[in-house]
Amino acid sequence: MPALAACTSKIYRPEGDTTGLRRIYNDASRVAVWACPMPQVSRIALDRAVGAAGYLLANHNTVYVGETKNGFSRVIDHLDDPTKNFAREVYVIVGYPDPWLDKLPVLYLQYRLWEIAQSMNYVVVTNLRDPQIPAVPEEKRAELERIVMDARVFLFDAGCRALDSNFDNQHSAMLAPEVEVDPIGPEDGDPMQIDVRVDPANSSERELLYTGIYARGYPHSERGFIVTAGSEVRNVVNPSAHKIITDRRKELRNKKVLVDIDGVGDRSRLIANVWFPSAAIAAKVVTGAHIGVRVWQPVRHPHTILIDA
């Protein structure tokens, strides 16, 4: 987590039970987290967390990240879902002191918290479908990132270790050794080309499916792959990744093509189209991992995602 200034979190226990229902908040934030044991959810007064909310269902080594427009009532529905019976604690994130009037904050929260949980790799993330990031202006995104940052602090204070932890990851024994997919070949050393023209008529758009990074691109009509301007680049480079990934990123920064995103610490942005010798090396540079072409998939939502208030 990015370094913070000194801050205070308050924990309110309305029932006086140390391990029971509690609200984590402070007077400077616009968000609060309710936490309680999953078995107690059905008896909690629904007015404690109403309206749009994000939530995490968790145990020591597993988490599910969700969103709802119905507060705790949606979490209660999960009591009858056998795929959620792993959950021992629930963390419900709400607007505070005023509830959110629409679902934009919780859709963004779900996407970012899911993304952080995936990238931090402390626990297994059980979402079967990847959350979708809502389309928001840059200035609104910075505001939403502040909500994410505050929620992340309160989640830790509430006892959630899916996003931040002082312990080793809790599922290392279940992870298979990382195997390189689509290894880097001699042609991947060819120079990148910047500000290349895209011809959508002769190619179908692809989107990146990897820890929520927003990136789009097109297979080149002759050879290679073009990652389009506006795409995000994950700042972290996995220790096992090939040196060419760091070299390519350094080159893009030196040429002022890869720039920081205001208010966002874990991603950067391409401001011009960039041609790579293959879709595989494009994926590796964008994600900082030694993955392959499979992460470039046909665009599932070609139009702007509408927010249902």
Phi and psi restraints in degrees (value plus and minus 20) as a CYANA .aco file:
   2 PRO   PHI     -78.2   -38.2
   2 PRO   PSI     129.1   169.1
   3 ALA   PHI     -83.2   -43.2
   3 ALA   PSI     120.4   160.4
   4 LEU   PHI    -135.4   -95.4
   4 LEU   PSI     139.0   179.0
   5 ALA   PHI     -91.6   -51.6
   5 ALA   PSI     144.2   184.2
   6 ALA   PHI     -73.2   -33.2
   6 ALA   PSI     116.7   156.7
   7 CYS   PHI    -167.6  -127.6
   7 CYS   PSI     145.3   185.3
   8 THR   PHI    -146.4  -106.4
   8 THR   PSI     116.8   156.8
   9 SER   PHI    -136.0   -96.0
   9 SER   PSI     119.6   159.6
  10 LYS   PHI    -126.8   -86.8
  10 LYS   PSI     121.1   161.1
  11 ILE   PHI    -140.8  -100.8
  11 ILE   PSI      98.3   138.3
  12 TYR   PHI    -129.0   -89.0
  12 TYR   PSI     105.1   145.1
  13 ARG   PHI    -131.3   -91.3
  13 ARG   PSI      74.1   114.1
  14 PRO   PHI     -84.7   -44.7
  14 PRO   PSI     -43.0    -3.0
  15 GLU   PHI    -125.5   -85.5
  15 GLU   PSI     -21.1    18.9
  16 GLY   PHI      54.4    94.4
  16 GLY   PSI     -13.8    26.2
  17 ASP   PHI    -111.2   -71.2
  17 ASP   PSI     103.7   143.7
  18 THR   PHI     -76.3   -36.3
  18 THR   PSI     -64.1   -24.1
  19 THR   PHI    -119.2   -79.2
  19 THR   PSI     -15.5    24.5
  20 GLY   PHI    -111.5   -71.5
  20 GLY   PSI    -168.5  -128.5
  21 LEU   PHI     -83.2   -43.2
  21 LEU   PSI     114.8   154.8
  22 ARG   PHI    -171.5  -131.5
  22 ARG   PSI     130.9   170.9
  23 ARG   PHI    -137.7   -97.7
  23 ARG   PSI     110.1   150.1
  24 ILE   PHI    -132.5   -92.5
  24 ILE   PSI     107.5   147.5
  25 TYR   PHI    -183.1  -143.1
  25 TYR   PSI     155.7   195.7
  26 ASN   PHI    -167.8  -127.8
  26 ASN   PSI     154.1   194.1
  27 ASP   PHI    -106.1   -66.1
  27 ASP   PSI     -20.2    19.8
  28 ALA   PHI    -123.7   -83.7
  28 ALA   PSI     -30.4     9.6
  29 SER   PHI    -122.8   -82.8
  29 SER   PSI     144.5   184.5
  30 ARG   PHI    -128.6   -88.6
  30 ARG   PSI       2.6    42.6
  31 VAL   PHI    -165.1  -125.1
  31 VAL   PSI     131.9   171.9
  32 ALA   PHI    -161.7  -121.7
  32 ALA   PSI     139.3   179.3
  33 VAL   PHI    -141.5  -101.5
  33 VAL   PSI     105.0   145.0
  34 TRP   PHI    -114.3   -74.3
  34 TRP   PSI     116.1   156.1
  35 ALA   PHI    -152.4  -112.4
  35 ALA   PSI     122.8   162.8
  36 CYS   PHI    -184.7  -144.7
  36 CYS   PSI     140.9   180.9
  37 PRO   PHI     -83.4   -43.4
  37 PRO   PSI     120.2   160.2
  38 MET   PHI     -76.2   -36.2
  38 MET   PSI     -60.8   -20.8
  39 PRO   PHI     -82.7   -42.7
  39 PRO   PSI     -39.0     1.0
  40 GLN   PHI    -109.4   -69.4
  40 GLN   PSI     -25.2    14.8
  41 VAL   PHI     -78.5   -38.5
  41 VAL   PSI     -60.1   -20.1
  42 SER   PHI     -86.3   -46.3
  42 SER   PSI     -40.1    -0.1
  43 ARG   PHI    -124.7   -84.7
  43 ARG   PSI     -17.1    22.9
  44 ILE   PHI     -97.7   -57.7
  44 ILE   PSI     114.7   154.7
  45 ALA   PHI     -79.8   -39.8
  45 ALA   PSI     106.4   146.4
  46 LEU   PHI     -87.2   -47.2
  46 LEU   PSI     -38.4     1.6
  47 ASP   PHI     -95.7   -55.7
  47 ASP   PSI     -22.7    17.3
  48 ARG   PHI     -94.1   -54.1
  48 ARG   PSI     -48.3    -8.3
  49 ALA   PHI    -169.3  -129.3
  49 ALA   PSI      75.4   115.4
  50 VAL   PHI    -135.9   -95.9
  50 VAL   PSI     145.5   185.5
  51 GLY   PHI      56.1    96.1
  51 GLY   PSI    -180.6  -140.6
  52 ALA   PHI     -84.7   -44.7
  52 ALA   PSI     115.8   155.8
  53 ALA   PHI    -174.2  -134.2
  53 ALA   PSI     129.2   169.2
  54 GLY   PHI    -119.2   -79.2
  54 GLY   PSI     139.5   179.5
  55 TYR   PHI    -175.2  -135.2
  55 TYR   PSI     134.7   174.7
  56 LEU   PHI    -145.3  -105.3
  56 LEU   PSI     110.8   150.8
  57 LEU   PHI    -124.1   -84.1
  57 LEU   PSI     108.7   148.7
  58 ALA   PHI    -167.2  -127.2
  58 ALA   PSI     134.2   174.2
  59 ASN   PHI    -150.6  -110.6
  59 ASN   PSI    -180.5  -140.5
  60 HIS   PHI     -85.6   -45.6
  60 HIS   PSI     -50.7   -10.7
  61 ASN   PHI    -149.8  -109.8
  61 ASN   PSI      -7.3    32.7
  62 THR   PHI    -164.1  -124.1
  62 THR   PSI     127.1   167.1
  63 VAL   PHI    -166.7  -126.7
  63 VAL   PSI     126.8   166.8
  64 TYR   PHI    -142.9  -102.9
  64 TYR   PSI     112.5   152.5
  65 VAL   PHI    -131.0   -91.0
  65 VAL   PSI     101.6   141.6
  66 GLY   PHI    -151.0  -111.0
  66 GLY   PSI     156.6   196.6
  67 GLU   PHI    -165.6  -125.6
  67 GLU   PSI     136.4   176.4
  68 THR   PHI    -177.8  -137.8
  68 THR   PSI     140.5   180.5
  69 LYS   PHI    -123.8   -83.8
  69 LYS   PSI     -12.9    27.1
  70 ASN   PHI    -143.5  -103.5
  70 ASN   PSI       2.6    42.6
  71 GLY   PHI      34.6    74.6
  71 GLY   PSI    -157.9  -117.9
  72 PHE   PHI     -83.6   -43.6
  72 PHE   PSI     -43.7    -3.7
  73 SER   PHI     -82.8   -42.8
  73 SER   PSI     -53.0   -13.0
  74 ARG   PHI     -88.4   -48.4
  74 ARG   PSI     -59.0   -19.0
  75 VAL   PHI     -83.8   -43.8
  75 VAL   PSI     -57.8   -17.8
  76 ILE   PHI     -78.8   -38.8
  76 ILE   PSI     -56.7   -16.7
  77 ASP   PHI     -77.6   -37.6
  77 ASP   PSI     -51.3   -11.3
  78 HIS   PHI     -91.4   -51.4
  78 HIS   PSI     -34.1     5.9
  79 LEU   PHI     -81.8   -41.8
  79 LEU   PSI     -47.0    -7.0
  80 ASP   PHI    -118.2   -78.2
  80 ASP   PSI     -11.5    28.5
  81 ASP   PHI    -119.9   -79.9
  81 ASP   PSI      91.7   131.7
  82 PRO   PHI     -83.4   -43.4
  82 PRO   PSI     -42.2    -2.2
  83 THR   PHI     -96.4   -56.4
  83 THR   PSI     -28.7    11.3
  84 LYS   PHI    -131.6   -91.6
  84 LYS   PSI      -9.5    30.5
  85 ASN   PHI     -94.5   -54.5
  85 ASN   PSI     -21.5    18.5
  86 PHE   PHI     -91.9   -51.9
  86 PHE   PSI     -43.4    -3.4
  87 ALA   PHI     -87.7   -47.7
  87 ALA   PSI     111.9   151.9
  88 ARG   PHI    -132.4   -92.4
  88 ARG   PSI     -47.0    -7.0
  89 GLU   PHI    -150.7  -110.7
  89 GLU   PSI     129.9   169.9
  90 VAL   PHI    -145.9  -105.9
  90 VAL   PSI     118.9   158.9
  91 TYR   PHI    -144.1  -104.1
  91 TYR   PSI      97.7   137.7
  92 VAL   PHI    -131.1   -91.1
  92 VAL   PSI     104.3   144.3
  93 ILE   PHI    -125.2   -85.2
  93 ILE   PSI     102.9   142.9
  94 VAL   PHI    -151.0  -111.0
  94 VAL   PSI     140.7   180.7
  95 GLY   PHI     -88.7   -48.7
  95 GLY   PSI     117.6   157.6
  96 TYR   PHI    -170.7  -130.7
  96 TYR   PSI     114.6   154.6
  97 PRO   PHI     -99.6   -59.6
  97 PRO   PSI     -33.5     6.5
  98 ASP   PHI    -123.4   -83.4
  98 ASP   PSI     114.2   154.2
  99 PRO   PHI     -86.3   -46.3
  99 PRO   PSI     134.7   174.7
 100 TRP   PHI     -91.7   -51.7
 100 TRP   PSI     120.5   160.5
 101 LEU   PHI    -107.7   -67.7
 101 LEU   PSI     -35.2     4.8
 102 ASP   PHI    -163.3  -123.3
 102 ASP   PSI    -198.5  -158.5
 103 LYS   PHI    -112.6   -72.6
 103 LYS   PSI     -20.4    19.6
 104 LEU   PHI     -76.0   -36.0
 104 LEU   PSI     -70.1   -30.1
 105 PRO   PHI     -79.7   -39.7
 105 PRO   PSI     -58.4   -18.4
 106 VAL   PHI     -97.7   -57.7
 106 VAL   PSI     -51.2   -11.2
 107 LEU   PHI     -85.1   -45.1
 107 LEU   PSI     -61.2   -21.2
 108 TYR   PHI     -88.1   -48.1
 108 TYR   PSI     -62.3   -22.3
 109 LEU   PHI     -79.2   -39.2
 109 LEU   PSI     -67.6   -27.6
 110 GLN   PHI     -77.9   -37.9
 110 GLN   PSI     -66.9   -26.9
 111 TYR   PHI     -81.0   -41.0
 111 TYR   PSI     -67.2   -27.2
 112 ARG   PHI     -93.0   -53.0
 112 ARG   PSI     -60.3   -20.3
 113 LEU   PHI     -87.8   -47.8
 113 LEU   PSI     -58.6   -18.6
 114 TRP   PHI     -80.4   -40.4
 114 TRP   PSI     -64.8   -24.8
 115 GLU   PHI     -82.2   -42.2
 115 GLU   PSI     -64.4   -24.4
 116 ILE   PHI     -85.1   -45.1
 116 ILE   PSI     -64.4   -24.4
 117 ALA   PHI     -80.5   -40.5
 117 ALA   PSI     -59.3   -19.3
 118 GLN   PHI     -84.2   -44.2
 118 GLN   PSI     -66.9   -26.9
 119 SER   PHI     -93.7   -53.7
 119 SER   PSI     -53.6   -13.6
 120 MET   PHI     -93.4   -53.4
 120 MET   PSI     -51.1   -11.1
 121 ASN   PHI      45.0    85.0
 121 ASN   PSI      10.8    50.8
 122 TYR   PHI     -99.0   -59.0
 122 TYR   PSI     -53.5   -13.5
 123 VAL   PHI    -156.4  -116.4
 123 VAL   PSI     149.9   189.9
 124 VAL   PHI    -102.3   -62.3
 124 VAL   PSI     108.6   148.6
 125 VAL   PHI    -115.4   -75.4
 125 VAL   PSI     101.7   141.7
 126 THR   PHI    -117.5   -77.5
 126 THR   PSI     -18.3    21.7
 127 ASN   PHI     -75.7   -35.7
 127 ASN   PSI     105.7   145.7
 128 LEU   PHI    -101.9   -61.9
 128 LEU   PSI     -43.3    -3.3
 129 ARG   PHI    -141.0  -101.0
 129 ARG   PSI     114.3   154.3
 130 ASP   PHI     -89.4   -49.4
 130 ASP   PSI     110.0   150.0
 131 PRO   PHI     -80.4   -40.4
 131 PRO   PSI     134.0   174.0
 132 GLN   PHI    -126.9   -86.9
 132 GLN   PSI     115.0   155.0
 133 ILE   PHI     -99.3   -59.3
 133 ILE   PSI     110.2   150.2
 134 PRO   PHI     -92.3   -52.3
 134 PRO   PSI     130.3   170.3
 135 ALA   PHI     -98.4   -58.4
 135 ALA   PSI      98.5   138.5
 136 VAL   PHI    -156.6  -116.6
 136 VAL   PSI     129.3   169.3
 137 PRO   PHI     -83.1   -43.1
 137 PRO   PSI     137.7   177.7
 138 GLU   PHI     -79.1   -39.1
 138 GLU   PSI     -60.4   -20.4
 139 GLU   PHI     -88.1   -48.1
 139 GLU   PSI     -54.6   -14.6
 140 LYS   PHI     -90.5   -50.5
 140 LYS   PSI     -54.8   -14.8
 141 ARG   PHI     -82.6   -42.6
 141 ARG   PSI     -60.2   -20.2
 142 ALA   PHI     -81.9   -41.9
 142 ALA   PSI     -58.7   -18.7
 143 GLU   PHI     -85.3   -45.3
 143 GLU   PSI     -62.4   -22.4
 144 LEU   PHI     -87.4   -47.4
 144 LEU   PSI     -52.9   -12.9
 145 GLU   PHI     -84.4   -44.4
 145 GLU   PSI     -52.7   -12.7
 146 ARG   PHI     -85.2   -45.2
 146 ARG   PSI     -59.6   -19.6
 147 ILE   PHI     -82.6   -42.6
 147 ILE   PSI     -62.4   -22.4
 148 VAL   PHI     -80.3   -40.3
 148 VAL   PSI     -65.4   -25.4
 149 MET   PHI     -81.9   -41.9
 149 MET   PSI     -65.8   -25.8
 150 ASP   PHI     -85.3   -45.3
 150 ASP   PSI     -62.6   -22.6
 151 ALA   PHI     -82.0   -42.0
 151 ALA   PSI     -57.4   -17.4
 152 ARG   PHI     -84.1   -44.1
 152 ARG   PSI     -60.8   -20.8
 153 VAL   PHI     -84.0   -44.0
 153 VAL   PSI     -67.4   -27.4
 154 PHE   PHI     -85.4   -45.4
 154 PHE   PSI     -55.6   -15.6
 155 LEU   PHI     -82.4   -42.4
 155 LEU   PSI     -62.3   -22.3
 156 PHE   PHI     -82.5   -42.5
 156 PHE   PSI     -65.7   -25.7
 157 ASP   PHI     -83.6   -43.6
 157 ASP   PSI     -46.8    -6.8
 158 ALA   PHI     -99.0   -59.0
 158 ALA   PSI     -30.8     9.2
 159 GLY   PHI      89.7   129.7
 159 GLY   PSI     -20.0    20.0
 160 CYS   PHI     -97.6   -57.6
 160 CYS   PSI     108.8   148.8
 161 ARG   PHI    -137.5   -97.5
 161 ARG   PSI       3.1    43.1
 162 ALA   PHI    -100.4   -60.4
 162 ALA   PSI     -44.2    -4.2
 163 LEU   PHI    -128.4   -88.4
 163 LEU   PSI     -57.1   -17.1
 164 ASP   PHI    -159.5  -119.5
 164 ASP   PSI     120.2   160.2
 165 SER   PHI    -181.5  -141.5
 165 SER   PSI     132.4   172.4
 166 ASN   PHI    -116.6   -76.6
 166 ASN   PSI     -16.8    23.2
 167 PHE   PHI    -122.0   -82.0
 167 PHE   PSI     141.3   181.3
 168 ASP   PHI     -85.7   -45.7
 168 ASP   PSI     142.6   182.6
 169 ASN   PHI     -80.5   -40.5
 169 ASN   PSI     127.7   167.7
 170 GLN   PHI    -113.2   -73.2
 170 GLN   PSI     -12.8    27.2
 171 HIS   PHI    -156.4  -116.4
 171 HIS   PSI       5.4    45.4
 172 SER   PHI     -80.9   -40.9
 172 SER   PSI     -52.2   -12.2
 173 ALA   PHI     -89.1   -49.1
 173 ALA   PSI     -40.3    -0.3
 174 MET   PHI    -113.0   -73.0
 174 MET   PSI     -27.0    13.0
 175 LEU   PHI    -107.4   -67.4
 175 LEU   PSI     114.0   154.0
 176 ALA   PHI     -98.1   -58.1
 176 ALA   PSI     133.0   173.0
 177 PRO   PHI     -76.7   -36.7
 177 PRO   PSI     121.7   161.7
 178 GLU   PHI     -92.0   -52.0
 178 GLU   PSI     101.9   141.9
 179 VAL   PHI    -133.2   -93.2
 179 VAL   PSI     111.6   151.6
 180 GLU   PHI     -89.8   -49.8
 180 GLU   PSI     112.8   152.8
 181 VAL   PHI    -127.7   -87.7
 181 VAL   PSI     117.4   157.4
 182 ASP   PHI      31.6    71.6
 182 ASP   PSI      49.4    89.4
 183 PRO   PHI     -76.0   -36.0
 183 PRO   PSI     134.0   174.0
 184 ILE   PHI     -87.1   -47.1
 184 ILE   PSI     107.8   147.8
 185 GLY   PHI    -125.6   -85.6
 185 GLY   PSI     154.7   194.7
 186 PRO   PHI     -77.5   -37.5
 186 PRO   PSI     -56.6   -16.6
 187 GLU   PHI     -88.6   -48.6
 187 GLU   PSI     -41.4    -1.4
 188 ASP   PHI     -90.4   -50.4
 188 ASP   PSI     -31.5     8.5
 189 GLY   PHI    -103.4   -63.4
 189 GLY   PSI     -24.6    15.4
 190 ASP   PHI     -82.8   -42.8
 190 ASP   PSI     130.0   170.0
 191 PRO   PHI     -81.8   -41.8
 191 PRO   PSI     124.5   164.5
 192 MET   PHI     -91.0   -51.0
 192 MET   PSI     136.8   176.8
 193 GLN   PHI    -142.1  -102.1
 193 GLN   PSI     113.1   153.1
 194 ILE   PHI    -129.1   -89.1
 194 ILE   PSI     124.6   164.6
 195 ASP   PHI      44.0    84.0
 195 ASP   PSI      22.9    62.9
 196 VAL   PHI    -101.3   -61.3
 196 VAL   PSI     122.2   162.2
 197 ARG   PHI     -95.8   -55.8
 197 ARG   PSI     117.3   157.3
 198 VAL   PHI    -121.2   -81.2
 198 VAL   PSI     116.8   156.8
 199 ASP   PHI    -136.4   -96.4
 199 ASP   PSI      66.0   106.0
 200 PRO   PHI     -79.6   -39.6
 200 PRO   PSI     -44.3    -4.3
 201 ALA   PHI     -85.3   -45.3
 201 ALA   PSI     -45.7    -5.7
 202 ASN   PHI    -126.7   -86.7
 202 ASN   PSI      -9.5    30.5
 203 SER   PHI    -178.3  -138.3
 203 SER   PSI     134.6   174.6
 204 SER   PHI    -122.2   -82.2
 204 SER   PSI     119.4   159.4
 205 GLU   PHI     -89.1   -49.1
 205 GLU   PSI     123.9   163.9
 206 ARG   PHI    -139.6   -99.6
 206 ARG   PSI     131.5   171.5
 207 GLU   PHI    -142.0  -102.0
 207 GLU   PSI     131.7   171.7
 208 LEU   PHI    -105.0   -65.0
 208 LEU   PSI     110.6   150.6
 209 LEU   PHI    -133.5   -93.5
 209 LEU   PSI      68.2   108.2
 210 TYR   PHI    -179.9  -139.9
 210 TYR   PSI      91.9   131.9
 211 THR   PHI      22.6    62.6
 211 THR   PSI      14.1    54.1
 212 GLY   PHI      57.8    97.8
 212 GLY   PSI     -14.8    25.2
 213 ILE   PHI     -86.7   -46.7
 213 ILE   PSI     110.7   150.7
 214 TYR   PHI    -106.8   -66.8
 214 TYR   PSI      95.4   135.4
 215 ALA   PHI    -172.2  -132.2
 215 ALA   PSI     120.2   160.2
 216 ARG   PHI    -147.6  -107.6
 216 ARG   PSI     136.8   176.8
 217 GLY   PHI    -188.6  -148.6
 217 GLY   PSI     156.3   196.3
 218 TYR   PHI    -158.1  -118.1
 218 TYR   PSI     117.5   157.5
 219 PRO   PHI     -83.2   -43.2
 219 PRO   PSI     115.2   155.2
 220 HIS   PHI     -93.0   -53.0
 220 HIS   PSI     126.1   166.1
 221 SER   PHI     -82.2   -42.2
 221 SER   PSI     -46.4    -6.4
 222 GLU   PHI    -125.3   -85.3
 222 GLU   PSI     -74.5   -34.5
 223 ARG   PHI    -182.3  -142.3
 223 ARG   PSI     127.7   167.7
 224 GLY   PHI      71.1   111.1
 224 GLY   PSI    -186.4  -146.4
 225 PHE   PHI    -168.0  -128.0
 225 PHE   PSI     116.3   156.3
 226 ILE   PHI    -127.0   -87.0
 226 ILE   PSI     100.3   140.3
 227 VAL   PHI    -111.2   -71.2
 227 VAL   PSI     106.1   146.1
 228 THR   PHI    -106.3   -66.3
 228 THR   PSI     136.0   176.0
 229 ALA   PHI     -76.6   -36.6
 229 ALA   PSI     122.3   162.3
 230 GLY   PHI      77.3   117.3
 230 GLY   PSI     -34.3     5.7
 231 SER   PHI     -88.3   -48.3
 231 SER   PSI     128.0   168.0
 232 GLU   PHI    -112.8   -72.8
 232 GLU   PSI     134.0   174.0
 233 VAL   PHI    -146.4  -106.4
 233 VAL   PSI     104.2   144.2
 234 ARG   PHI     -86.2   -46.2
 234 ARG   PSI     107.1   147.1
 235 ASN   PHI     -89.8   -49.8
 235 ASN   PSI     -55.6   -15.6
 236 VAL   PHI     -92.0   -52.0
 236 VAL   PSI     116.7   156.7
 237 VAL   PHI    -132.4   -92.4
 237 VAL   PSI     102.9   142.9
 238 ASN   PHI     -79.7   -39.7
 238 ASN   PSI     121.2   161.2
 239 PRO   PHI     -76.4   -36.4
 239 PRO   PSI     -49.6    -9.6
 240 SER   PHI    -106.1   -66.1
 240 SER   PSI     -21.7    18.3
 241 ALA   PHI     -92.2   -52.2
 241 ALA   PSI     134.8   174.8
 242 HIS   PHI     -89.2   -49.2
 242 HIS   PSI     127.6   167.6
 243 LYS   PHI     -80.1   -40.1
 243 LYS   PSI     -47.7    -7.7
 244 ILE   PHI     -81.1   -41.1
 244 ILE   PSI     -47.1    -7.1
 245 ILE   PHI     -84.4   -44.4
 245 ILE   PSI     -67.9   -27.9
 246 THR   PHI     -83.7   -43.7
 246 THR   PSI     -61.0   -21.0
 247 ASP   PHI     -82.8   -42.8
 247 ASP   PSI     -64.1   -24.1
 248 ARG   PHI     -84.9   -44.9
 248 ARG   PSI     -61.0   -21.0
 249 ARG   PHI     -85.4   -45.4
 249 ARG   PSI     -61.0   -21.0
 250 LYS   PHI     -80.5   -40.5
 250 LYS   PSI     -61.9   -21.9
 251 GLU   PHI     -82.2   -42.2
 251 GLU   PSI     -62.8   -22.8
 252 LEU   PHI     -85.2   -45.2
 252 LEU   PSI     -57.3   -17.3
 253 ARG   PHI     -89.1   -49.1
 253 ARG   PSI     -62.1   -22.1
 254 ASN   PHI     -81.4   -41.4
 254 ASN   PSI     -51.4   -11.4
 255 LYS   PHI    -110.6   -70.6
 255 LYS   PSI     -11.0    29.0
 256 LYS   PHI      41.2    81.2
 256 LYS   PSI       8.3    48.3
 257 VAL   PHI    -116.3   -76.3
 257 VAL   PSI     -48.8    -8.8
 258 LEU   PHI    -127.1   -87.1
 258 LEU   PSI      96.6   136.6
 259 VAL   PHI    -147.7  -107.7
 259 VAL   PSI     140.0   180.0
 260 ASP   PHI     -89.6   -49.6
 260 ASP   PSI     135.8   175.8
 261 ILE   PHI    -126.7   -86.7
 261 ILE   PSI     102.4   142.4
 262 ASP   PHI     -76.5   -36.5
 262 ASP   PSI     109.3   149.3
 263 GLY   PHI      59.7    99.7
 263 GLY   PSI     -18.4    21.6
 264 VAL   PHI    -145.5  -105.5
 264 VAL   PSI     104.4   144.4
 265 GLY   PHI    -120.5   -80.5
 265 GLY   PSI     -35.9     4.1
 266 ASP   PHI    -125.1   -85.1
 266 ASP   PSI     -17.7    22.3
 267 ARG   PHI    -162.2  -122.2
 267 ARG   PSI     134.6   174.6
 268 SER   PHI    -142.4  -102.4
 268 SER   PSI     158.8   198.8
 269 ARG   PHI    -154.8  -114.8
 269 ARG   PSI     120.6   160.6
 270 LEU   PHI    -103.3   -63.3
 270 LEU   PSI     113.4   153.4
 271 ILE   PHI    -129.4   -89.4
 271 ILE   PSI      -9.1    30.9
 272 ALA   PHI    -169.6  -129.6
 272 ALA   PSI     136.3   176.3
 273 ASN   PHI     -85.3   -45.3
 273 ASN   PSI     119.0   159.0
 274 VAL   PHI    -148.7  -108.7
 274 VAL   PSI     106.1   146.1
 275 TRP   PHI    -111.7   -71.7
 275 TRP   PSI     112.4   152.4
 276 PHE   PHI    -136.3   -96.3
 276 PHE   PSI     133.1   173.1
 277 PRO   PHI     -82.9   -42.9
 277 PRO   PSI     -42.8    -2.8
 278 SER   PHI    -172.8  -132.8
 278 SER   PSI     139.5   179.5
 279 ALA   PHI     -85.5   -45.5
 279 ALA   PSI     -49.6    -9.6
 280 ALA   PHI     -86.5   -46.5
 280 ALA   PSI     -67.9   -27.9
 281 ILE   PHI     -88.2   -48.2
 281 ILE   PSI     -51.7   -11.7
 282 ALA   PHI     -82.0   -42.0
 282 ALA   PSI     -63.8   -23.8
 283 ALA   PHI     -84.0   -44.0
 283 ALA   PSI     -60.6   -20.6
 284 LYS   PHI     -85.1   -45.1
 284 LYS   PSI     -63.0   -23.0
 285 VAL   PHI     -87.7   -47.7
 285 VAL   PSI     -61.1   -21.1
 286 VAL   PHI     -88.9   -48.9
 286 VAL   PSI     -59.1   -19.1
 287 THR   PHI    -114.9   -74.9
 287 THR   PSI     -40.1    -0.1
 288 GLY   PHI      52.9    92.9
 288 GLY   PSI      -0.3    39.7
 289 ALA   PHI    -151.8  -111.8
 289 ALA   PSI     138.5   178.5
 290 HIS   PHI    -111.4   -71.4
 290 HIS   PSI      49.7    89.7
 291 ILE   PHI    -124.4   -84.4
 291 ILE   PSI     159.6   199.6
 292 GLY   PHI    -142.5  -102.5
 292 GLY   PSI    -184.4  -144.4
 293 VAL   PHI     -88.0   -48.0
 293 VAL   PSI     -35.7     4.3
 294 ARG   PHI     -82.5   -42.5
 294 ARG   PSI     -40.6    -0.6
 295 VAL   PHI     -97.0   -57.0
 295 VAL   PSI     -32.7     7.3
 296 TRP   PHI    -111.4   -71.4
 296 TRP   PSI      89.4   129.4
 297 GLN   PHI    -141.9  -101.9
 297 GLN   PSI     135.1   175.1
 298 PRO   PHI     -73.9   -33.9
 298 PRO   PSI     122.1   162.1
 299 VAL   PHI     -81.8   -41.8
 299 VAL   PSI     107.2   147.2
 300 ARG   PHI    -104.3   -64.3
 300 ARG   PSI     -53.4   -13.4
 301 HIS   PHI    -148.0  -108.0
 301 HIS   PSI      63.1   103.1
 302 PRO   PHI     -87.7   -47.7
 302 PRO   PSI     -36.4     3.6
 303 HIS   PHI    -128.4   -88.4
 303 HIS   PSI     144.7   184.7
 304 THR   PHI     -78.7   -38.7
 304 THR   PSI     115.5   155.5
 305 ILE   PHI     -93.9   -53.9
 305 ILE   PSI     107.4   147.4
 306 LEU   PHI    -108.8   -68.8
 306 LEU   PSI     121.0   161.0
 307 ILE   PHI    -116.0   -76.0
 307 ILE   PSI     102.1   142.1
 308 ASP   PHI    -108.1   -68.1
 308 ASP   PSI      89.9   129.9
